[in-house]
Amino acid sequence: MVLEPVRENNESLESLVIQARRPDSLGDSPVWTNENRGRYDRSKLRYPSDLTDEEWALSEPLIPPGKRGGNRRTVNVREVVNGLMYVLSTGCQWRAIPKDLPPRSTVYDYFDLWSWDGTLDRIHEALYTRCREQASREASPTAAIIDSQSVKSAEKGGPASIRPVTMQARRSRARSGTFLSTRKAS
């Protein structure tokens, strides 16, 4: 039967994963060396999503300073980034942000501002470029893989064609003031 070779292949790959070795480097050392474990250990952080001092040192210069005039910024921006990372890593709702992080409105407002002014894009681009350069690669990829699903969505217009449908307001007619004022009396 055709399933036999596939099953054997999967079982051999599973055994490689269990041994914590990369399939492309069978003779090399395990992926999780003592050095790597120490580098990726997040047990000393309050939440696994919190930034380490090294990560914060890379991110801090990319965050714009507070605006001139008006009141001074009173919020700890690192805590705002930690709150944002918590939401992104756990997938929790904004209202479920723990109480020891800044208020959800503060975290969301900074998220909204940084999305609008391009700060998040600049941080992503800078960190992405740095990771590629550390891996001895060019700053931007020279090749891309496109699957059939990507081609199909591009033919239809991609995300831009479905955005207005998902952005429509969803209010029930019972809560609509217009509906209540135009109802006929029985």
TACORKA-V142432 format. One record per run of one state. SS is the DSSP state (hx for helix, st for strand, lp for the rest). FROM is the first residue (numbers start at 1). TO is the last residue. If there is no record, write none. Layout:
# TACORKA-V142432
ss = [SS:SS]
from = [FROM:FROM]
to = [TO:TO]
This chain:
# TACORKA-V142432
ss = [lp:hx:lp:hx:lp:hx:lp:hx:lp:hx:lp:hx:lp:hx:lp:hx:lp:hx:lp:hx:lp:hx:lp]
from = [1:3:19:34:41:53:61:77:91:94:97:104:118:119:135:148:157:159:168:173:176:177:183]
to = [2:18:33:40:52:60:76:90:93:96:103:117:118:134:147:156:158:167:172:175:176:182:186]
